Each structure stands twice: as structure tokens, then as C-alpha cells.
């Protein structure tokens, strides 16, 4: 029985949700420098909460990648998104309902054949692996200036939670961001793929899992090695704290822009994601590198491009889901396909005059209309 181990799954949740960002990093925005520890910038929670989008929203349009008469339609995901938004993408619904195949977001599958009872035996090790070696606290492993900034943000979003003080910086940073997103009325969940998968299954569409599979032959040893090993994750904490000090207003604006389909605002609001620093910290540990996690972001991108080309060669209509930054970066998925000679058409852009006319999807079919909007 293949299953995801808790610490490795959390590594993937942190690192691989956007580990591709290591390959698709946009330039940092010219925002103000991080606030000093003595006077951290506090997000205006009351103000931001009043402007987060709610209710039914269409989301962005789809990119098209074309080869002759065949088209790969790509919906860009974004994290975080408004927590109380209902997403109603009728164009996407109709496309998925009639697609020849549907591609998942590119990712990584970690397998360890240990069975249910084996996972229970490993649970204590899994829980210990979240914490610093030798029972050290964040005050002992972080530079004093960064620890003061962590404390300021923790006070805003987590209150007096003491258990988190024993976490490794990468896990503490992840928990801090989760709490902050909740306060900002945002959430991490990939509502795009949840809906696409539901409609694809209801219409019996072919779903292709895109990504790199890694088999962990020695899960117990891997966990124990990770538990003992040092992780260079101070940069992860620094990036997380800096983003909360300087980027919360734009975080909300980006989420709203995605919800209403404002791609121009998304393009203008570039940001330096903390996920990249956290991904590189975790993927750089010996415990993961020696078990096949090295060079992972590039391998995942290459695999997506391979499957995309295969789909365009043999299928008239394919629908794919991909992270917005990974999709649109200068060295991202669209750039890779453009470099191979494929025609790329952005949402709202008119196709080239010499391009083959593509059937625009009709309003959702009867089957699709029966699918409830993703409620939050």
C-alpha cells in the first residue's frame, strides 16, 4: 500500500506546492524593506478584511497552447485565494466536460510501502521530525534580530502559542503563514483542481497525473535521518516574516485579482514568494537529496512539458492546471512551450490570423450545470 508519510507530505506541502518556483521565480517587487524588529509593520486587518472578495466569481480566463488543430487549455491557480469566494468558471467547466484528457498540476508523488500499521509505528518519529534537534527552541536557532521579528508576527497571528517555539524554522514559518492567511480571510487550498477533478470524473474524462514519482525504500531511516539533520531554513523564516511585514495588502489584492479575472493586476503585483526559500531549504537536506529529491523542480517542469507535448500531438482538446507563477515566469511552462515553437494565446487575446479556428466552448452542458460551485 503506497501512502504519504506525514513529515514528507508536509515537506511537499511546503516545498512542492510551489517548489517549481525555484525554476520560475519572478523578480522581487520593489517594496519597502522589512521593518526593524523594534517597530514591525502590522497588517491593517480590519481594513483588509472589508475588501476581500466574496460571493460568486468567474476567476481568470484560460491560456491556449496550440499545435495545428489541437489545443491545450491551461487554467492558472493561485495561492492564497479569498476564503469565502464561490468560484463559477463556466468556460472551464464546459471544456473539462468535453476534453479528451485532463492534466493535473505538476507535482511529486512520494511512495513508501509500509502499510497502515507501519505508518502508526512511524508516527512518533514523524512528529519529532518537526522539531529542532536536541530540543532547541527558535530563540536558540534563529539570529536574535530575526527572532524578535518572528515574535512580533507571532503575537499578531498566533497569540501565545508556545508549542510552536520548538519547531524547526521551516515548520514554524508554515504554521505562522497558515494562521495569518486565516486572519486575512484567505486560504491555501487548490480550489481549481478540486473542481476540475470533480467535473472530469463526472463526465468520465481521462485524468493524467503529471509529475515525478519517488520511491522511499527506507522510510524509517529517512525520518530518523531528517530528525537528526540540520536544515538551513533560516532563510525560509526570514522570507516568511518579511512577506508578512510588507506584502499582506498585495496578497489580498492578488487574491481578489484572480477571483475577478484581472490578469493585468496579477502581472503587475510581482512578489518574492517565501515558498521558494522554504523549498530550497528542505530539498537541500542530505536526507532528501540522497533519496532522489535533488534537482526536483527542474525534473517536474520537464515532465510537464513532455506530457503537454504528448497531449498536443494526439488529442484535440486537453485541459491542464498549473501554478500562475510557474506558468507565466520567464523560464516557466509557457516559455518552455513557446521555445519549442507552439502558439501561445493569452486569455482575452485574439488568436493569430493564420491559426486554426478553435471551437469556443459553449455554456456549460447539462452535466456540468449539475456540478455545484465550489463553496467555501
TAZIPE-V771796 format. One record per residue. N is the residue number from 1. RES is the residue in three letters. OMEGA is omega in whole degrees, -180 to 180 (NA if undefined). Layout:
# TAZIPE-V771796
N|RES|OMEGA / N|RES|OMEGA
This chain:
# TAZIPE-V771796
1|UNK|179 / 2|UNK|180 / 3|UNK|179 / 4|UNK|177 / 5|UNK|-174 / 6|UNK|-177 / 7|UNK|178 / 8|UNK|177 / 9|UNK|178 / 10|UNK|173 / 11|UNK|-179 / 12|UNK|179 / 13|UNK|180 / 14|UNK|-169 / 15|UNK|-168 / 16|UNK|169 / 17|UNK|176 / 18|UNK|176 / 19|UNK|176 / 20|UNK|178 / 21|UNK|174 / 22|UNK|177 / 23|UNK|-174 / 24|UNK|-177 / 25|UNK|175 / 26|UNK|-180 / 27|UNK|178 / 28|UNK|178 / 29|UNK|-179 / 30|UNK|180 / 31|UNK|-180 / 32|UNK|179 / 33|UNK|-180 / 34|UNK|-178 / 35|UNK|177 / 36|UNK|-178 / 37|UNK|-176 / 38|UNK|-178 / 39|UNK|-179 / 40|UNK|179 / 41|UNK|-180 / 42|UNK|178 / 43|UNK|-179 / 44|UNK|-172 / 45|UNK|-176 / 46|UNK|-179 / 47|UNK|-177 / 48|UNK|-176 / 49|UNK|-178 / 50|UNK|-176 / 51|UNK|178 / 52|UNK|-178 / 53|UNK|174 / 54|UNK|176 / 55|UNK|-175 / 56|UNK|-179 / 57|UNK|-175 / 58|UNK|-173 / 59|UNK|-177 / 60|UNK|173 / 61|UNK|-177 / 62|UNK|170 / 63|UNK|175 / 64|UNK|171 / 65|UNK|-171 / 66|UNK|170 / 67|UNK|-176 / 68|UNK|-180 / 69|UNK|-177 / 70|UNK|-177 / 71|UNK|170 / 72|UNK|179 / 73|UNK|-176 / 74|UNK|174 / 75|UNK|-179 / 76|UNK|174 / 77|UNK|178 / 78|UNK|175 / 79|UNK|3 / 80|UNK|176 / 81|UNK|179 / 82|UNK|-175 / 83|UNK|-172 / 84|UNK|178 / 85|UNK|168 / 86|UNK|-173 / 87|UNK|-177 / 88|UNK|-176 / 89|UNK|-172 / 90|UNK|178 / 91|UNK|179 / 92|UNK|179 / 93|UNK|-178 / 94|UNK|179 / 95|UNK|-179 / 96|UNK|-177 / 97|UNK|-178 / 98|UNK|-176 / 99|UNK|173 / 100|UNK|177 / 101|UNK|-180 / 102|UNK|-178 / 103|UNK|175 / 104|UNK|169 / 105|UNK|179 / 106|UNK|-178 / 107|UNK|-176 / 108|UNK|175 / 109|UNK|-180 / 110|UNK|-179 / 111|UNK|173 / 112|UNK|-176 / 113|UNK|-178 / 114|UNK|178 / 115|UNK|-176 / 116|UNK|-177 / 117|UNK|175 / 118|UNK|179 / 119|UNK|177 / 120|UNK|-180 / 121|UNK|-179 / 122|UNK|-175 / 123|UNK|179 / 124|UNK|178 / 125|UNK|180 / 126|UNK|-179 / 127|UNK|179 / 128|UNK|-176 / 129|UNK|178 / 130|UNK|-171 / 131|UNK|178 / 132|UNK|175 / 133|UNK|176 / 134|UNK|176 / 135|UNK|179 / 136|UNK|179 / 137|UNK|177 / 138|UNK|178 / 139|UNK|-178 / 140|UNK|-175 / 141|UNK|-180 / 142|UNK|171 / 143|UNK|-173 / 144|UNK|-180 / 145|UNK|179 / 146|UNK|179 / 147|UNK|178 / 148|UNK|178 / 149|UNK|175 / 150|UNK|-179 / 151|UNK|180 / 152|UNK|180 / 153|UNK|177 / 154|UNK|180 / 155|UNK|-179 / 156|UNK|-168 / 157|UNK|-175 / 158|UNK|-180 / 159|UNK|-172 / 160|UNK|178 / 161|UNK|-177 / 162|UNK|-178 / 163|UNK|-177 / 164|UNK|-178 / 165|UNK|177 / 166|UNK|-178 / 167|UNK|167 / 168|UNK|-179 / 169|UNK|-177 / 170|UNK|180 / 171|UNK|176 / 172|UNK|179 / 173|UNK|179 / 174|UNK|179 / 175|UNK|178 / 176|UNK|-180 / 177|UNK|177 / 178|UNK|179 / 179|UNK|180 / 180|UNK|180 / 181|UNK|177 / 182|UNK|179 / 183|UNK|-180 / 184|UNK|-180 / 185|UNK|179 / 186|UNK|177 / 187|UNK|-179 / 188|UNK|-166 / 189|UNK|179 / 190|UNK|-178 / 191|UNK|-179 / 192|UNK|-177 / 193|UNK|178 / 194|UNK|-178 / 195|UNK|-179 / 196|UNK|-179 / 197|UNK|-179 / 198|UNK|-179 / 199|UNK|180 / 200|UNK|180 / 201|UNK|-180 / 202|UNK|-179 / 203|UNK|176 / 204|UNK|177 / 205|UNK|178 / 206|UNK|180 / 207|UNK|-179 / 208|UNK|178 / 209|UNK|-175 / 210|UNK|177 / 211|UNK|-179 / 212|UNK|177 / 213|UNK|179 / 214|UNK|180 / 215|UNK|177 / 216|UNK|-176 / 217|UNK|-175 / 218|UNK|-174 / 219|UNK|-180 / 220|UNK|179 / 221|UNK|-180 / 222|UNK|180 / 223|UNK|-179 / 224|UNK|179 / 225|UNK|178 / 226|UNK|180 / 227|UNK|-177 / 228|UNK|-169 / 229|UNK|174 / 230|UNK|177 / 231|UNK|-179 / 232|UNK|-171 / 233|UNK|175 / 234|UNK|178 / 235|UNK|177 / 236|UNK|178 / 237|UNK|179 / 238|UNK|-178 / 239|UNK|180 / 240|UNK|-180 / 241|UNK|-180 / 242|UNK|-180 / 243|UNK|178 / 244|UNK|179 / 245|UNK|-168 / 246|UNK|-165 / 247|UNK|-174 / 248|UNK|180 / 249|UNK|178 / 250|UNK|178 / 251|UNK|178 / 252|UNK|-179 / 253|UNK|178 / 254|UNK|180 / 255|UNK|178 / 256|UNK|-179 / 257|UNK|178 / 258|UNK|-176 / 259|UNK|-177 / 260|UNK|178 / 261|UNK|-179 / 262|UNK|-176 / 263|UNK|178 / 264|UNK|178 / 265|UNK|177 / 266|UNK|-179 / 267|UNK|-177 / 268|UNK|-175 / 269|UNK|177 / 270|UNK|179 / 271|UNK|179 / 272|UNK|-174 / 273|UNK|175 / 274|UNK|-178 / 275|UNK|-179 / 276|UNK|-179 / 277|UNK|-180 / 278|UNK|178 / 279|UNK|-177 / 280|UNK|178 / 281|UNK|-177 / 282|UNK|-179 / 283|UNK|179 / 284|UNK|180 / 285|UNK|180 / 286|UNK|-178 / 287|UNK|179 / 288|UNK|-177 / 289|UNK|-177 / 290|UNK|180 / 291|UNK|171 / 292|UNK|-179 / 293|UNK|-179 / 294|UNK|178 / 295|UNK|-172 / 296|UNK|-179 / 297|UNK|-180 / 298|UNK|-179 / 299|UNK|180 / 300|UNK|177 / 301|UNK|-180 / 302|UNK|180 / 303|UNK|177 / 304|UNK|180 / 305|UNK|179 / 306|UNK|-179 / 307|UNK|178 / 308|UNK|179 / 309|UNK|177 / 310|UNK|-180 / 311|UNK|-179 / 312|UNK|-180 / 313|UNK|-172 / 314|UNK|-175 / 315|UNK|-178 / 316|UNK|-176 / 317|UNK|175 / 318|UNK|176 / 319|UNK|-180 / 320|UNK|177 / 321|UNK|-180 / 322|UNK|177 / 323|UNK|-175 / 324|UNK|-179 / 325|UNK|180 / 326|UNK|-179 / 327|UNK|-167 / 328|UNK|-177 / 329|UNK|-179 / 330|UNK|177 / 331|UNK|-178 / 332|UNK|-173 / 333|UNK|180 / 334|UNK|179 / 335|UNK|179 / 336|UNK|-180 / 337|UNK|177 / 338|UNK|179 / 339|UNK|178 / 340|UNK|174 / 341|UNK|-180 / 342|UNK|176 / 343|UNK|180 / 344|UNK|179 / 345|UNK|-179 / 346|UNK|177 / 347|UNK|180 / 348|UNK|-179 / 349|UNK|179 / 350|UNK|178 / 351|UNK|177 / 352|UNK|-177 / 353|UNK|-179 / 354|UNK|-180 / 355|UNK|177 / 356|UNK|-179 / 357|UNK|-179 / 358|UNK|174 / 359|UNK|173 / 360|UNK|-179 / 361|UNK|176 / 362|UNK|172 / 363|UNK|-170 / 364|UNK|178 / 365|UNK|-179 / 366|UNK|-179 / 367|UNK|-177 / 368|UNK|-179 / 369|UNK|-180 / 370|UNK|-180 / 371|UNK|-180 / 372|UNK|174 / 373|UNK|178 / 374|UNK|-179 / 375|UNK|-176 / 376|UNK|NA
